[in-house]
C-alpha cells in the first residue's frame, strides 16, 4: 500500500469512526433526549445517583463531551449544582470506557448485521423514535467497519521504517506522546475515537504498550479539553463543569505518565492481547480516578468557582439569558431554551403594558421614553429567539418538536406585535394626551383600568398556557376573548352615554379613549391566539365559526338571507 493510499485509508477510517459515534449520539438524544433530561434534572440528588447517571448517560451517548455540554447547559440554567455535575462527570469518564470494552472484543463481523438492520428499519419505519433507534444501529455498524479498516491500514505501518523511527522517538518520550494525543483528541472532539484508534494500532503491534498507555492518558485529558472550546461564550456557571472536569482528569493523568512502563508490565501479566491491554488500562485509569476524586468533588467545586467567579450582571440586561448554542443539535433541549427565553421576553412585554396604564393615569412623559426603550429590548429578544429557532430547525425534529417549534415562533411574534402596539399606538396616544393636557373622566379612566386589568390577567394566563399546553387553561383563555369583546362594547356604550350628557372631559378625550380600548382589545387578541394550536390538536375547534343552520343551503340558493 503506497503512502498516499495508506494516509487516505487511515483518514477515511477515522472520519467514518467519528461519524459513527455522532450517529449513535444523535440517535440517542432524538430517541431518549427528553427522558434523559428529565432524569438528570429531577431524580439525581445523591452522590451515588449522580455517578450512576453520568455513567449511564455517557454509556448511551458514547461521548463524555456531549455529556459535559449537556451538564454545562443545566448548570448555566440553575437546574443542577456544580458538585453534583462534577460527580456526574466522574461517572461519565467511566462511561466512556464501556463502548471501548465492547469494541475490543472480536465483534467486528457484526457491522454488516448492524448496518443492514438499521438501514432497512430506517427506510420502513414511520415513527420518529423507531427511526432514531435505527440511526443508533447504523452508527454502531459504521464504528465496527471503521475499526476493521483501521486494523487493515495498521498492518503496513508495522513494517514501515519511517514509522518505526518516529515511534522510536515517541517511545522514549511518553510526555510528548501524551501532548500529541491530547491535541489530536481535542481536534476530533471524541476521546472514544482516539482510544479506539490507539487500540487498533496496538492490535497491529505498531506501537509499544508504554506509548499506547501515554496516548490513552492524553486521550482522556483531550476529551476534557474538547467541551471547553465550545463553551467560550457561555456564562461562568456553564464553564465550571468543563474546567472542573479538566482539572480532575489532569490531576490524575499527569502523574500517571511517569508510571506507564510499570503499568504496561503489570497489565501484560493480566492479559496478553494488546488491544485488550489498552482498553483495560483506559477503564482502570477512569475507575481509579473516580474512586480517588469522588470524596474531593466539593474541593474541586470551590476551586473552579474561585477560578471562574460569577460576572455581575446589570439588572436591566438586554441580552438573551437562556439561548444555549451548545444544545442546538438536540431539538428538545434547544426548544426548552427558546421557551424560557420567550417567557423572559414576555416579562418585558408585561412590564411595558403595566407601565402603559401608569402613563395614562399620571401623564408621565419620562415613562413614555422608558416604554419606548423597552420595546427596543423586546425587538432584540424577538430577533435572537427567531434566529435561534432557525438554527435549531436545522436538526432533524420529531412531529411533536416541529409543532412546538411553530408554537414558540408564533407566540414570540405575537409578543413582539404586542410590544409594537404598546410603543407605536398606546404611547403615541399617551403623548397626544400629555401634550394637550387632556384628562379622562373618572368613569372613563375606570373603564380603561378595568379592561387593562383583564388584559394583564389574560397575559399571565397566556404565559401559563404557552408553558404547560394545558387544554383546560387554553379553553379558559379562549373564553376570555368573548369576555373582552363584551367589556369593549360596555366601555363604548358608557363612553357614548357620557358624550350625550355633554361631559367636556369625555368630548376632549373621545378619540383617545376609544383607541386605547381598541388597542387593548388587539393586544388581548394576540395573547389569546396561543390557545388555538393547543385546542386544535385536542380536537376542540370547529372548522368554521359560523353557527349551523338547517336551511342554509336552500336559503342561499334562493337568495334569502341566512340567519346566524
ZAVOKOL-237171 format. One record per residue (C-alpha): residue in three letters; chain; x negated, y, z negated. Coordinates in steps of 0.1 Angstrom, whole numbers, padded with zeros to 4 digits, m for minus. Layout:
<pts>
  code  unit     c1     c2     c3
   ALA     A      X      Y      Z
...
</pts>
This chain:
<pts>
  code  unit     c1     c2     c3
   UNK     A   0000   0000   0000
   UNK     A  m0015   0033   0011
   UNK     A  m0020   0062  m0014
   UNK     A   0008   0084   0001
   UNK     A   0032   0054   0003
   UNK     A   0023   0045  m0033
   UNK     A   0028   0080  m0046
   UNK     A   0062   0083  m0028
   UNK     A   0073   0049  m0042
   UNK     A   0064   0059  m0078
   UNK     A   0080   0093  m0074
   UNK     A   0112   0079  m0059
   UNK     A   0114   0052  m0086
   UNK     A   0110   0079  m0114
   UNK     A   0137   0100  m0097
   UNK     A   0160   0070  m0095
   UNK     A   0154   0063  m0132
   UNK     A   0162   0099  m0141
   UNK     A   0194   0098  m0120
   UNK     A   0205   0065  m0136
   UNK     A   0200   0080  m0171
   UNK     A   0220   0110  m0160
   UNK     A   0249   0089  m0146
   UNK     A   0251   0069  m0178
   UNK     A   0251   0101  m0199
   UNK     A   0277   0120  m0178
   UNK     A   0299   0088  m0176
   UNK     A   0298   0085  m0214
   UNK     A   0307   0122  m0220
   UNK     A   0336   0121  m0195
   UNK     A   0350   0089  m0208
   UNK     A   0345   0094  m0246
   UNK     A   0333   0130  m0250
   UNK     A   0364   0142  m0268
   UNK     A   0364   0113  m0292
   UNK     A   0326   0117  m0299
   UNK     A   0331   0154  m0306
   UNK     A   0360   0147  m0330
   UNK     A   0339   0121  m0349
   UNK     A   0308   0142  m0352
   UNK     A   0327   0173  m0364
   UNK     A   0353   0157  m0387
   UNK     A   0340   0123  m0400
   UNK     A   0303   0130  m0406
   UNK     A   0299   0142  m0442
   UNK     A   0273   0119  m0459
   UNK     A   0236   0113  m0450
   UNK     A   0243   0076  m0441
   UNK     A   0272   0085  m0418
   UNK     A   0252   0113  m0402
   UNK     A   0223   0089  m0395
   UNK     A   0245   0062  m0380
   UNK     A   0265   0088  m0360
   UNK     A   0233   0102  m0344
   UNK     A   0220   0066  m0337
   UNK     A   0253   0055  m0322
   UNK     A   0259   0087  m0300
   UNK     A   0223   0086  m0286
   UNK     A   0225   0049  m0280
   UNK     A   0256   0056  m0259
   UNK     A   0243   0087  m0242
   UNK     A   0208   0073  m0238
   UNK     A   0194   0108  m0243
   UNK     A   0183   0124  m0275
   UNK     A   0180   0157  m0255
   UNK     A   0218   0156  m0248
   UNK     A   0224   0148  m0285
   UNK     A   0202   0177  m0296
   UNK     A   0220   0202  m0273
   UNK     A   0254   0189  m0285
   UNK     A   0245   0193  m0321
   UNK     A   0229   0227  m0314
   UNK     A   0263   0238  m0299
   UNK     A   0281   0226  m0330
   UNK     A   0256   0243  m0353
   UNK     A   0260   0276  m0334
   UNK     A   0298   0275  m0339
   UNK     A   0295   0266  m0376
   UNK     A   0310   0231  m0370
   UNK     A   0281   0213  m0387
   UNK     A   0255   0223  m0413
   UNK     A   0218   0221  m0405
   UNK     A   0207   0194  m0429
   UNK     A   0233   0170  m0415
   UNK     A   0223   0179  m0380
   UNK     A   0187   0171  m0387
   UNK     A   0197   0138  m0402
   UNK     A   0217   0130  m0371
   UNK     A   0186   0138  m0350
   UNK     A   0166   0112  m0370
   UNK     A   0193   0087  m0361
   UNK     A   0192   0100  m0325
   UNK     A   0155   0093  m0324
   UNK     A   0161   0057  m0334
   UNK     A   0190   0055  m0310
   UNK     A   0167   0063  m0280
   UNK     A   0149   0030  m0287
   UNK     A   0179   0008  m0283
   UNK     A   0181   0012  m0245
   UNK     A   0143   0007  m0242
   UNK     A   0146  m0025  m0262
   UNK     A   0173  m0038  m0239
   UNK     A   0154  m0029  m0207
   UNK     A   0122  m0045  m0220
   UNK     A   0138  m0080  m0216
   UNK     A   0139  m0098  m0182
   UNK     A   0173  m0085  m0171
   UNK     A   0163  m0065  m0140
   UNK     A   0181  m0090  m0118
   UNK     A   0214  m0077  m0133
   UNK     A   0210  m0045  m0113
   UNK     A   0230  m0059  m0084
   UNK     A   0258  m0070  m0106
   UNK     A   0260  m0037  m0125
   UNK     A   0259  m0016  m0093
   UNK     A   0284  m0038  m0075
   UNK     A   0309  m0039  m0103
   UNK     A   0305  m0001  m0108
   UNK     A   0309   0009  m0071
   UNK     A   0340  m0013  m0065
   UNK     A   0356  m0003  m0097
   UNK     A   0350   0034  m0090
   UNK     A   0365   0031  m0055
   UNK     A   0395   0011  m0066
   UNK     A   0403   0029  m0099
   UNK     A   0426   0059  m0101
   UNK     A   0423   0067  m0138
   UNK     A   0396   0092  m0148
   UNK     A   0384   0072  m0178
   UNK     A   0380   0040  m0157
   UNK     A   0360   0059  m0131
   UNK     A   0338   0073  m0158
   UNK     A   0331   0038  m0171
   UNK     A   0323   0027  m0136
   UNK     A   0298   0055  m0134
   UNK     A   0281   0041  m0165
   UNK     A   0278   0007  m0148
   UNK     A   0263   0022  m0117
   UNK     A   0238   0043  m0138
   UNK     A   0227   0011  m0157
   UNK     A   0222  m0007  m0124
   UNK     A   0201   0022  m0109
   UNK     A   0179   0022  m0140
   UNK     A   0172  m0015  m0137
   UNK     A   0165  m0011  m0100
   UNK     A   0141   0017  m0106
   UNK     A   0122  m0004  m0132
   UNK     A   0118  m0031  m0106
   UNK     A   0103  m0007  m0081
   UNK     A   0080   0008  m0108
   UNK     A   0066  m0027  m0116
   UNK     A   0060  m0033  m0079
   UNK     A   0043   0000  m0075
   UNK     A   0022  m0006  m0106
   UNK     A   0005  m0037  m0091
   UNK     A  m0017  m0019  m0066
   UNK     A  m0027   0006  m0093
   UNK     A  m0043  m0021  m0113
   UNK     A  m0068  m0028  m0086
   UNK     A  m0074   0009  m0077
   UNK     A  m0110   0020  m0086
   UNK     A  m0099   0057  m0086
   UNK     A  m0070   0050  m0110
   UNK     A  m0093   0028  m0131
   UNK     A  m0118   0057  m0136
   UNK     A  m0090   0080  m0146
   UNK     A  m0077   0056  m0171
   UNK     A  m0112   0050  m0185
   UNK     A  m0114   0087  m0193
   UNK     A  m0079   0088  m0208
   UNK     A  m0085   0056  m0229
   UNK     A  m0114   0073  m0246
   UNK     A  m0093   0104  m0253
   UNK     A  m0059   0095  m0267
   UNK     A  m0052   0131  m0277
   UNK     A  m0054   0142  m0240
   UNK     A  m0031   0113  m0231
   UNK     A  m0007   0124  m0258
   UNK     A  m0007   0160  m0245
   UNK     A  m0002   0147  m0209
   UNK     A   0028   0126  m0219
   UNK     A   0043   0154  m0239
   UNK     A   0042   0177  m0208
   UNK     A   0055   0150  m0185
   UNK     A   0084   0142  m0208
   UNK     A   0092   0179  m0211
   UNK     A   0093   0182  m0173
   UNK     A   0115   0151  m0169
   UNK     A   0137   0160  m0199
   UNK     A   0140   0124  m0208
   UNK     A   0119   0105  m0233
   UNK     A   0136   0072  m0224
   UNK     A   0124   0077  m0188
   UNK     A   0088   0083  m0199
   UNK     A   0088   0053  m0223
   UNK     A   0102   0030  m0196
   UNK     A   0075   0043  m0172
   UNK     A   0048   0035  m0197
   UNK     A   0064   0001  m0203
   UNK     A   0063  m0007  m0166
   UNK     A   0027   0004  m0163
   UNK     A   0018  m0017  m0194
   UNK     A   0037  m0047  m0180
   UNK     A   0015  m0045  m0149
   UNK     A  m0017  m0044  m0171
   UNK     A  m0025  m0010  m0156
   UNK     A  m0032   0009  m0188
   UNK     A  m0048  m0003  m0221
   UNK     A  m0025  m0005  m0251
   UNK     A  m0040   0022  m0273
   UNK     A  m0035   0046  m0244
   UNK     A   0001   0033  m0239
   UNK     A   0008   0040  m0276
   UNK     A  m0006   0075  m0273
   UNK     A   0016   0081  m0243
   UNK     A   0046   0068  m0263
   UNK     A   0038   0093  m0291
   UNK     A   0036   0121  m0265
   UNK     A   0070   0110  m0250
   UNK     A   0086   0113  m0285
   UNK     A   0073   0148  m0290
   UNK     A   0080   0158  m0254
   UNK     A   0116   0146  m0259
   UNK     A   0119   0171  m0288
   UNK     A   0104   0199  m0268
   UNK     A   0129   0195  m0239
   UNK     A   0161   0208  m0256
   UNK     A   0142   0238  m0269
   UNK     A   0137   0252  m0234
   UNK     A   0174   0250  m0228
   UNK     A   0182   0270  m0260
   UNK     A   0161   0301  m0253
   UNK     A   0191   0324  m0251
   UNK     A   0210   0307  m0279
   UNK     A   0215   0321  m0314
   UNK     A   0191   0311  m0342
   UNK     A   0217   0286  m0357
   UNK     A   0215   0266  m0325
   UNK     A   0177   0268  m0321
   UNK     A   0171   0255  m0356
   UNK     A   0184   0220  m0347
   UNK     A   0158   0216  m0319
   UNK     A   0130   0233  m0337
   UNK     A   0136   0212  m0369
   UNK     A   0136   0180  m0349
   UNK     A   0104   0190  m0331
   UNK     A   0086   0198  m0364
   UNK     A   0097   0165  m0379
   UNK     A   0086   0144  m0349
   UNK     A   0053   0162  m0346
   UNK     A   0046   0158  m0383
   UNK     A   0047   0120  m0379
   UNK     A   0033   0117  m0343
   UNK     A   0002   0138  m0346
   UNK     A  m0014   0119  m0375
   UNK     A  m0004   0086  m0358
   UNK     A  m0026   0095  m0327
   UNK     A  m0056   0086  m0348
   UNK     A  m0042   0051  m0356
   UNK     A  m0033   0039  m0320
   UNK     A  m0062   0015  m0319
   UNK     A  m0055  m0004  m0351
   UNK     A  m0018  m0002  m0342
   UNK     A  m0024  m0019  m0309
   UNK     A  m0043  m0047  m0326
   UNK     A  m0015  m0051  m0352
   UNK     A   0013  m0053  m0326
   UNK     A  m0007  m0077  m0304
   UNK     A  m0005  m0101  m0333
   UNK     A   0033  m0099  m0334
   UNK     A   0039  m0103  m0296
   UNK     A   0015  m0107  m0268
   UNK     A   0038  m0093  m0240
   UNK     A   0025  m0058  m0233
   UNK     A   0059  m0044  m0222
   UNK     A   0074  m0056  m0255
   UNK     A   0045  m0042  m0274
   UNK     A   0052  m0007  m0260
   UNK     A   0089  m0007  m0269
   UNK     A   0083  m0023  m0303
   UNK     A   0058   0004  m0312
   UNK     A   0084   0030  m0299
   UNK     A   0110   0015  m0322
   UNK     A   0088   0011  m0352
   UNK     A   0075   0047  m0349
   UNK     A   0110   0061  m0350
   UNK     A   0123   0039  m0378
   UNK     A   0093   0046  m0399
   UNK     A   0096   0083  m0392
   UNK     A   0133   0082  m0402
   UNK     A   0125   0065  m0435
   UNK     A   0098   0090  m0443
   UNK     A   0116   0121  m0433
   UNK     A   0152   0113  m0444
   UNK     A   0146   0125  m0480
   UNK     A   0128   0156  m0467
   UNK     A   0155   0170  m0443
   UNK     A   0166   0196  m0469
   UNK     A   0130   0209  m0470
   UNK     A   0127   0210  m0432
   UNK     A   0161   0227  m0431
   UNK     A   0148   0255  m0453
   UNK     A   0116   0257  m0433
   UNK     A   0134   0261  m0399
   UNK     A   0158   0287  m0415
   UNK     A   0128   0306  m0427
   UNK     A   0111   0305  m0393
   UNK     A   0144   0313  m0375
   UNK     A   0164   0337  m0397
   UNK     A   0198   0349  m0386
   UNK     A   0198   0381  m0365
   UNK     A   0220   0408  m0380
   UNK     A   0249   0413  m0355
   UNK     A   0267   0445  m0352
   UNK     A   0303   0444  m0364
   UNK     A   0316   0458  m0331
   UNK     A   0295   0435  m0309
   UNK     A   0310   0433  m0274
   UNK     A   0291   0402  m0263
   UNK     A   0308   0368  m0259
   UNK     A   0303   0347  m0290
   UNK     A   0314   0312  m0281
   UNK     A   0304   0306  m0244
   UNK     A   0277   0280  m0248
   UNK     A   0259   0275  m0215
   UNK     A   0244   0242  m0226
   UNK     A   0277   0222  m0226
   UNK     A   0288   0232  m0191
   UNK     A   0282   0197  m0178
   UNK     A   0306   0184  m0205
   UNK     A   0340   0198  m0195
   UNK     A   0358   0190  m0228
   UNK     A   0331   0209  m0247
   UNK     A   0330   0238  m0222
   UNK     A   0368   0242  m0223
   UNK     A   0367   0243  m0261
   UNK     A   0341   0271  m0260
   UNK     A   0362   0290  m0234
   UNK     A   0393   0286  m0256
   UNK     A   0376   0300  m0287
   UNK     A   0363   0330  m0267
   UNK     A   0398   0336  m0253
   UNK     A   0411   0338  m0288
   UNK     A   0383   0362  m0296
   UNK     A   0394   0383  m0266
   UNK     A   0430   0381  m0279
   UNK     A   0419   0395  m0312
   UNK     A   0405   0426  m0294
   UNK     A   0437   0430  m0275
   UNK     A   0458   0426  m0306
   UNK     A   0437   0454  m0323
   UNK     A   0444   0476  m0292
   UNK     A   0481   0470  m0295
   UNK     A   0481   0476  m0332
   UNK     A   0462   0509  m0327
   UNK     A   0486   0520  m0299
   UNK     A   0515   0523  m0324
   UNK     A   0493   0544  m0347
   UNK     A   0486   0567  m0318
   UNK     A   0523   0574  m0312
   UNK     A   0530   0578  m0349
   UNK     A   0502   0602  m0357
   UNK     A   0494   0617  m0322
   UNK     A   0457   0607  m0328
   UNK     A   0437   0618  m0298
   UNK     A   0405   0603  m0311
   UNK     A   0421   0569  m0315
   UNK     A   0432   0571  m0278
   UNK     A   0395   0572  m0268
   UNK     A   0387   0542  m0291
   UNK     A   0415   0522  m0275
   UNK     A   0401   0530  m0240
   UNK     A   0367   0518  m0251
   UNK     A   0382   0486  m0265
   UNK     A   0397   0479  m0230
   UNK     A   0363   0480  m0215
   UNK     A   0352   0454  m0240
   UNK     A   0382   0433  m0231
   UNK     A   0374   0436  m0194
   UNK     A   0338   0424  m0201
   UNK     A   0350   0394  m0221
   UNK     A   0375   0385  m0194
   UNK     A   0348   0386  m0168
   UNK     A   0324   0365  m0189
   UNK     A   0351   0339  m0196
   UNK     A   0361   0338  m0160
   UNK     A   0326   0332  m0148
   UNK     A   0320   0306  m0175
   UNK     A   0351   0287  m0164
   UNK     A   0339   0288  m0127
   UNK     A   0306   0272  m0138
   UNK     A   0324   0247  m0159
   UNK     A   0346   0237  m0129
   UNK     A   0316   0225  m0110
   UNK     A   0315   0194  m0133
   UNK     A   0340   0167  m0125
   UNK     A   0371   0171  m0146
   UNK     A   0400   0148  m0155
   UNK     A   0435   0159  m0146
   UNK     A   0442   0169  m0181
   UNK     A   0410   0190  m0182
   UNK     A   0419   0206  m0149
   UNK     A   0453   0216  m0163
   UNK     A   0437   0231  m0194
   UNK     A   0412   0249  m0173
   UNK     A   0440   0266  m0153
   UNK     A   0459   0274  m0185
   UNK     A   0429   0292  m0201
   UNK     A   0421   0311  m0169
   UNK     A   0457   0322  m0166
   UNK     A   0460   0333  m0202
   UNK     A   0428   0353  m0201
   UNK     A   0440   0370  m0170
   UNK     A   0473   0378  m0187
   UNK     A   0455   0392  m0218
   UNK     A   0434   0414  m0195
   UNK     A   0466   0427  m0179
   UNK     A   0480   0434  m0214
   UNK     A   0448   0454  m0222
   UNK     A   0453   0474  m0190
   UNK     A   0489   0482  m0198
   UNK     A   0478   0495  m0232
   UNK     A   0450   0515  m0218
   UNK     A   0463   0527  m0185
   UNK     A   0500   0531  m0194
   UNK     A   0506   0534  m0231
   UNK     A   0476   0556  m0237
   UNK     A   0485   0578  m0208
   UNK     A   0519   0583  m0222
   UNK     A   0504   0590  m0257
   UNK     A   0481   0616  m0242
   UNK     A   0510   0633  m0225
   UNK     A   0529   0633  m0258
   UNK     A   0499   0647  m0277
   UNK     A   0492   0674  m0250
   UNK     A   0528   0687  m0250
   UNK     A   0531   0683  m0288
   UNK     A   0563   0662  m0284
   UNK     A   0578   0644  m0314
   UNK     A   0600   0614  m0313
   UNK     A   0633   0614  m0331
   UNK     A   0632   0594  m0363
   UNK     A   0657   0569  m0348
   UNK     A   0637   0567  m0315
   UNK     A   0604   0561  m0334
   UNK     A   0621   0533  m0355
   UNK     A   0632   0516  m0323
   UNK     A   0597   0517  m0309
   UNK     A   0584   0503  m0342
   UNK     A   0609   0475  m0341
   UNK     A   0601   0464  m0306
   UNK     A   0563   0468  m0312
   UNK     A   0567   0446  m0343
   UNK     A   0585   0420  m0322
   UNK     A   0557   0420  m0296
   UNK     A   0530   0417  m0323
   UNK     A   0548   0387  m0338
   UNK     A   0551   0372  m0303
   UNK     A   0514   0378  m0297
   UNK     A   0505   0358  m0328
   UNK     A   0529   0331  m0317
   UNK     A   0515   0331  m0282
   UNK     A   0480   0325  m0296
   UNK     A   0492   0295  m0316
   UNK     A   0510   0281  m0285
   UNK     A   0478   0286  m0264
   UNK     A   0456   0269  m0290
   UNK     A   0479   0240  m0300
   UNK     A   0501   0235  m0269
   UNK     A   0529   0226  m0293
   UNK     A   0562   0222  m0273
   UNK     A   0583   0233  m0303
   UNK     A   0564   0266  m0306
   UNK     A   0564   0271  m0268
   UNK     A   0602   0267  m0268
   UNK     A   0605   0292  m0296
   UNK     A   0582   0317  m0278
   UNK     A   0602   0315  m0246
   UNK     A   0634   0321  m0266
   UNK     A   0618   0354  m0278
   UNK     A   0618   0366  m0242
   UNK     A   0656   0368  m0243
   UNK     A   0655   0384  m0277
   UNK     A   0631   0411  m0263
   UNK     A   0655   0417  m0234
   UNK     A   0683   0423  m0259
   UNK     A   0661   0446  m0280
   UNK     A   0652   0467  m0249
   UNK     A   0688   0471  m0240
   UNK     A   0698   0480  m0275
   UNK     A   0670   0506  m0277
   UNK     A   0681   0521  m0244
   UNK     A   0717   0523  m0255
   UNK     A   0707   0541  m0287
   UNK     A   0685   0565  m0268
   UNK     A   0712   0574  m0243
   UNK     A   0736   0580  m0272
   UNK     A   0712   0605  m0286
   UNK     A   0709   0622  m0252
   UNK     A   0747   0625  m0251
   UNK     A   0746   0641  m0285
   UNK     A   0721   0667  m0271
   UNK     A   0693   0658  m0296
   UNK     A   0663   0681  m0285
   UNK     A   0636   0655  m0295
   UNK     A   0653   0628  m0275
   UNK     A   0656   0651  m0245
   UNK     A   0619   0661  m0246
   UNK     A   0606   0626  m0250
   UNK     A   0632   0607  m0229
   UNK     A   0609   0595  m0201
   UNK     A   0580   0587  m0225
   UNK     A   0603   0568  m0249
   UNK     A   0618   0547  m0221
   UNK     A   0584   0540  m0205
   UNK     A   0569   0529  m0239
   UNK     A   0598   0504  m0244
   UNK     A   0595   0492  m0209
   UNK     A   0557   0487  m0212
   UNK     A   0561   0468  m0245
   UNK     A   0585   0445  m0227
   UNK     A   0560   0440  m0199
   UNK     A   0533   0431  m0225
   UNK     A   0558   0406  m0241
   UNK     A   0564   0390  m0207
   UNK     A   0526   0384  m0201
   UNK     A   0523   0368  m0236
   UNK     A   0554   0345  m0233
   UNK     A   0542   0332  m0199
   UNK     A   0517   0309  m0218
   UNK     A   0547   0287  m0227
   UNK     A   0557   0279  m0191
   UNK     A   0530   0253  m0182
   UNK     A   0534   0236  m0216
   UNK     A   0572   0233  m0212
   UNK     A   0568   0223  m0175
   UNK     A   0545   0194  m0184
   UNK     A   0570   0184  m0211
   UNK     A   0598   0184  m0185
   UNK     A   0618   0211  m0203
   UNK     A   0620   0236  m0174
   UNK     A   0647   0236  m0147
   UNK     A   0637   0241  m0111
   UNK     A   0660   0272  m0109
   UNK     A   0671   0297  m0135
   UNK     A   0704   0302  m0117
   UNK     A   0734   0287  m0135
   UNK     A   0750   0258  m0116
   UNK     A   0784   0264  m0100
   UNK     A   0805   0236  m0087
   UNK     A   0819   0255  m0058
   UNK     A   0787   0274  m0050
   UNK     A   0782   0257  m0017
   UNK     A   0817   0263  m0005
   UNK     A   0818   0299  m0017
   UNK     A   0785   0306   0001
   UNK     A   0798   0290   0033
   UNK     A   0830   0311   0032
   UNK     A   0811   0343   0024
   UNK     A   0827   0347  m0011
   UNK     A   0806   0360  m0039
   UNK     A   0793   0333  m0063
   UNK     A   0800   0340  m0099
   UNK     A   0769   0331  m0121
</pts>
